[in-house]
């Protein structure tokens, strides 16, 4: 099922400061085995640069939510300068067991998920 991050909070700062946007990631249906966890990983450093060892993006579920998984706190992204009108975030969900890829491993979709965050205040 489609799953999209939700915008939590954004702020417009002065030009001397880097504005931030917070995203909470959630996926509707991931079947896991006991002891496995779901992570969101992506190309940006805030998502670990495609590495579980570098990111802190373990998702949570419980008996009432399962098989839905969600991050309990937003991931804060810094807007980077580059002249583009959007900030691209590529990511995938991955199942892990003890810090290693679990029974399902990387999400089985063609390519990566991609989110375009508009670089507009508000």
C-alpha positions in Angstrom: 0.0 0.0 0.0 1.2 3.5 -0.6 2.9 5.2 2.3 4.0 8.8 2.4 5.8 10.8 5.1 3.8 13.5 6.7 5.0 17.0 7.2 5.2 17.7 10.9 6.5 21.2 11.2 8.4 23.7 9.1 9.8 27.1 9.9 11.0 30.1 8.0 14.3 31.4 9.4 16.4 34.4 8.5 18.8 34.0 5.5 21.7 33.4 7.9 20.1 30.3 9.4 19.3 27.0 7.6 15.5 26.3 7.7 14.4 22.8 8.7 11.5 20.6 7.9 10.5 17.6 10.0 9.0 14.5 8.4 7.4 11.5 10.2 7.6 8.3 8.1 4.9 5.7 8.3 4.1 2.5 6.3 0.8 0.9 6.4 1.6 -2.8 6.0 4.9 -4.6 6.6 4.9 -8.2 7.7 7.7 -9.1 10.0 8.9 -12.1 12.1 9.5 -11.9 15.9 12.7 -9.9 16.6 12.7 -8.0 13.3 12.4 -4.3 13.0 11.6 -1.9 10.2 13.8 1.1 9.3 13.5 3.9 6.8 16.8 4.6 5.0 17.7 7.0 2.3 20.4 8.9 0.4 20.4 11.9 2.8 22.6 11.9 5.9 19.5 12.4 8.1 18.4 8.9 6.8 21.8 7.3 7.3 23.1 7.6 3.7 21.6 4.2 2.9 23.3 2.6 6.0 21.5 1.3 9.1 24.7 1.9 11.1 24.7 5.7 10.4 21.0 6.5 10.8 18.6 6.4 13.8 15.5 5.6 11.9 14.1 2.5 13.5 10.3 2.5 13.3 7.9 1.3 15.9 4.7 -0.7 16.0 2.5 -2.4 18.7 -0.2 -5.0 19.0 -2.9 -2.5 18.0 -1.0 -0.9 15.1 0.6 -4.0 13.5 1.4 -4.4 10.6 1.6 -0.6 10.5 5.0 0.9 11.4 5.8 4.5 12.2 8.7 6.7 13.4 7.9 8.1 16.9 9.6 11.4 16.2 10.3 13.5 13.1 13.4 13.3 11.1 14.7 16.9 10.7 16.1 17.8 7.3 18.2 20.9 6.6 17.4 22.7 3.3 20.5 22.7 1.2 21.3 25.6 -1.1 21.5 24.8 -4.8 19.0 27.0 -6.5 16.3 24.3 -6.9 12.7 25.0 -5.9 12.4 21.6 -4.1 14.5 19.3 -1.9 14.6 15.7 -3.1 14.6 12.9 -0.6 15.0 9.3 -1.8 14.3 6.5 0.7 13.2 2.9 1.1 11.9 0.8 4.0 14.0 -2.2 5.1 13.4 -5.1 7.5 16.2 -5.8 9.9 17.0 -8.5 12.5 19.7 -7.5 15.0 21.1 -4.7 12.9 21.4 -7.1 9.8 19.0 -7.4 6.9 16.1 -9.6 8.0 13.9 -12.1 6.2 12.5 -9.5 3.8 15.5 -7.1 3.5 15.0 -4.1 1.3 11.6 -3.1 0.2 10.8 -4.8 -3.1 9.8 -1.9 -5.3 11.4 -0.7 -8.6 13.7 2.1 -7.8 13.5 4.3 -4.7 10.6 6.2 -3.1 11.1 9.9 -3.8 9.7 12.9 -2.0 10.0 16.4 -3.3 9.8 19.0 -0.5 9.0 22.5 -1.7 11.5 25.1 -0.5 8.9 27.7 0.4 8.3 29.3 3.8 5.1 28.4 5.6 
